């Protein structure tokens, strides 16, 4: 049987999602067995292919090179999978979009001489090309990624159950931080992360994005949180992983 | 004639190599980094300080602990927060987990194939299955420490300004201690393998700099030691650094008193080898003068230094966790009150000293930030080394030159993602 070809490509980001793929350890070898691997910068000298069955993309298309390569990759790939909060929501770098009061103020702070720095609005992958599947989270949960890539390898449609973070938080018996008065986004955020932040007593920042179809709950929950911590801080929380526009869009 | 290698593979992030060749001599060796500017230093401004270490952690997926902890330390310094010895022990364990994971990956997946010329990793795994198994065991252990102590194998969740958000059961810590035994054995095996490798002959007298502390192979804190001049407070050394955007890529390179210098595993080993743990110390016989003040000026030995550190770090983690259990205090969060201030923090990331600086106002809003990463510090030094090495070494052909360039770049283990942030 001819192996499916796989690309694991990286746009501008921390590259942590690729590291999580490397962290699969022995299971990474299984991926090597099933797929013919092109362009996985970590494991091989770069070998670009004319065609991919599956292209996995992390990061935000920030530079002209990023955008150009992303479009090229889309054209030559059957399935494109966006992984991680950057590709899905914009990631931490999207804070720029929300917080810039004067044009180029952020870039001028870091680069006083401001020489040839590309400084576009930060966008997730789906705003540039069509995305077929998304593996959310910052960073991705490697088990969830492995499930999705295995499903695709065997021609199944990968699905992430439409449940909020609270579901796994409660079934794991973690302490509810909302009840303690903390501004947790758990009730309106897509679960599947095993409520990993709640396990460590940190409230949910919504890095997996809004729970689809939960419009009315989102409106209500955000209103309650606003009463709790005020508009400014609530926005900062939602902006941390670039999810604010995504929450507000679904709310409408 | 122009020489160009676009997309250097097997490094963290994207970069290309450029140089001019005049009458057989390499001139103007330059690395151009092709990663977008995420502007981390300015996007955290005018926001609550609590989220600052969460965001700065995302500068890099390989050294997220170093960014997170350095950020926390700098903020604590600004707010005047004093942590207790138990918090420091667990933080040190986390900081050490990073070179364990990062060095292991770099040694095997990124650097080793250079010694056997252009073999893919799949071939490497087939050729050295035992070594591969050891590497995976060591990496998994580094990640496990981060998962158990920090809440996840990347981008820490439990760490916080003032300490840790939760306290672990002692049994879990004891289990980690038990697991160090086979990992240490594996690390010793890996170090033996790297001791037997044939490193290119090369030397250049450069300044090595990194954290030093009395009777300690410093990673977590200390003064900045240097092979030029005496050790000085972090703040003094930080002020001697000048950051400049010298190329048209989005990196700001740092020079020390106007010169290029070298942080990282080789610098730490040169500065602190007296304080290595016993098993790691045995590997110093590799050097001509194992008790000398400076062990080596050969940049390629940065790879070997990482292998020695792998052994040291596993020993150190075991020691620290045992100390943690012996101390009966389990108070892992200190109380503090908000006040305005400025703070600087420095930690040894796998690739060298990492600096974070912040100003925070009395409402807890971050008002100023500066971050200097190890790769931003050594890029100039790497280019200087590339020029000297390529001019001295016998280059057979184009392919051989490309191999030599790649090998030198990878010996530095650069992290372009960090360099850009």
Interface residues (C-beta under 8 A of the other chain):
Chain A: X10 X11 X12 X13 X14 X15 X16 X17 X18 X19 X20 X22 X23 X25 X26 X29 X32 X41 X42 X43 X44 X45 X46 X60 X62 X63 X65 X66 X91 X92 X93 X95 X96 X99 X105 X106 X107 X109 X110 X111 X113 X115 X116 X117 X118 X119 X138 X139 X196 X197 X199 X200 X201 X202 X205 X233 X236 X237 X240
Chain B: X7 X9 X10 X11 X12 X13 X14 X34 X35 X36 X37 X38 X39 X40 X41 X42 X43 X44 X45 X46 X47 X48 X51 X54 X55 X58 X59 X60 X61 X62 X64 X105 X109 X110 X118 X120 X121 X122 X125 X136 X139 X140 X143 X151 X152 X153 X154 X155 X157 X158 X165 X166 X245 X248 X250 X252 X417
